[in-house]
Each structure stands twice: as structure tokens, then as C-alpha cells.
């Protein structure tokens, strides 16, 4: 069966995919790495960052305390914790975009 297109924000979908893989932890190790990679792939595929020049992983790292707290909140309650998680994702994407290698700091 073919999947139907999802009518949801690309950023929300990327964040949800990231959180689901991290929360379910389907692999023996590397779940966080796979989750962050999946988030990046969704952002690329859905046209948010088609050339993959932002660094959302660095945004999550820069906000690591918030990352762990928001992901734990999502893992324990995906409905209510999902709001905190998606707010964190937006902050992390902004932080990652601010350190893009293509950002010309002289024109900022």
C-alpha cells in the first residue's frame, strides 16, 4: 500500500519523525543519530532546506538541556509533551540556521 501525502507543516513532520524514532529507540544503539538524520532528511525532502545547508543537529546540541527535557516530555506524553517538543524543534532549527556555513556574517 502506498502512503498518502501528509498535509502537515514540514517542520512539524520533521520534528515528529525525530521524536518518534528517539522515543521508540528501535535500534540497539544510535537512535538519536538516526532520529536527527531523519529530521534533516524530512526538511530536505519537504523543501524547507533543499540544499541541506542548515545545521539542525548543531541547534539541538546548542540547546542540549532543552533537547533532553523536551524529548523526555514527548516520550512520556506525546500529546501534551508534543507542544514543548515542537517549540524546541523550532528553536533548534533557528539556531542551526544561524550557523549555516553559507551565512555571510558580514551581511548579517
C-alpha positions as CSV (number, residue, x, y, z in Angstrom):
1,X,0.0,0.0,0.0
2,X,1.3,3.4,-0.9
3,X,1.4,6.1,1.7
4,X,-0.7,9.2,1.1
5,X,0.9,12.6,1.3
6,X,0.7,14.2,4.7
7,X,-0.9,17.6,4.9
8,X,1.1,19.0,7.8
9,X,3.9,21.5,8.3
10,X,7.3,20.2,7.1
11,X,8.9,21.4,10.3
12,X,6.2,19.7,12.5
13,X,6.6,16.5,10.4
14,X,10.4,16.6,10.7
15,X,10.2,17.1,14.5
16,X,7.6,14.4,14.9
17,X,9.7,11.9,13.0
18,X,12.7,12.8,15.1
19,X,10.9,12.4,18.3
20,X,9.2,9.1,17.3
21,X,12.5,7.4,16.4
22,X,14.2,8.8,19.5
23,X,11.3,7.8,21.8
24,X,10.8,4.3,20.3
25,X,14.5,3.6,20.2
26,X,14.1,0.8,17.7
27,X,17.8,0.2,17.2
28,X,20.4,-1.2,19.6
29,X,22.3,2.0,19.6
30,X,22.5,5.2,17.6
31,X,18.8,6.0,17.9
32,X,19.5,9.7,18.5
33,X,21.8,9.9,15.5
34,X,19.2,8.2,13.2
35,X,16.5,10.5,14.6
36,X,18.4,13.6,13.9
37,X,19.4,12.3,10.4
38,X,15.7,11.6,9.7
39,X,14.8,15.1,10.8
40,X,17.3,16.5,8.3
41,X,16.0,14.3,5.5
42,X,12.4,15.4,6.0
43,X,13.5,19.0,6.0
44,X,15.3,18.5,2.7
45,X,12.6,16.3,1.1
46,X,9.8,18.8,2.1
47,X,11.7,21.8,0.7
48,X,12.5,23.6,4.0
49,X,16.2,23.2,3.4
50,X,16.5,21.6,-0.1
51,X,20.3,22.0,-0.3
52,X,20.8,20.8,3.3
53,X,22.9,23.8,4.3
54,X,21.4,24.5,7.8
55,X,22.6,22.5,10.7
56,X,19.7,21.4,12.9
57,X,21.9,19.0,14.7
58,X,24.0,21.8,15.9
59,X,20.9,23.6,17.1
60,X,19.9,20.6,19.2
61,X,23.4,20.4,20.6
62,X,23.5,24.1,21.4
63,X,20.2,23.7,23.3
64,X,21.1,20.3,24.7
65,X,19.4,20.7,28.1
66,X,16.2,21.8,26.4
67,X,16.6,18.9,23.9
68,X,16.7,16.3,26.6
69,X,13.9,17.8,28.6
70,X,11.5,18.3,25.6
71,X,12.3,14.8,24.3
72,X,11.6,13.3,27.7
73,X,8.4,15.2,27.9
74,X,7.3,14.0,24.4
75,X,8.3,10.4,25.3
76,X,6.2,10.4,28.4
77,X,3.2,12.2,26.9
78,X,3.2,12.7,23.1
79,X,0.1,14.9,23.2
80,X,1.0,17.5,25.8
81,X,4.8,16.9,25.6
82,X,4.5,17.4,21.8
83,X,4.0,21.1,22.2
84,X,7.2,21.5,24.2
85,X,9.0,19.3,21.7
86,X,7.9,21.2,18.6
87,X,8.8,24.6,20.3
88,X,12.2,23.1,20.9
89,X,12.5,21.9,17.3
90,X,11.7,25.4,16.1
91,X,14.4,26.9,18.4
92,X,16.9,24.3,17.3
93,X,16.2,24.9,13.6
94,X,16.7,28.7,14.1
95,X,19.9,28.1,16.0
96,X,21.1,25.6,13.3
97,X,20.3,28.1,10.5
98,X,22.2,30.8,12.3
99,X,25.4,28.8,12.0
100,X,24.9,27.7,8.4
101,X,28.2,27.6,6.5
102,X,26.6,29.8,3.8
103,X,25.7,32.5,6.3
104,X,27.8,35.6,5.5
105,X,28.3,37.2,8.9
106,X,29.5,40.4,7.2
107,X,26.0,41.0,5.7
108,X,24.0,40.0,8.8
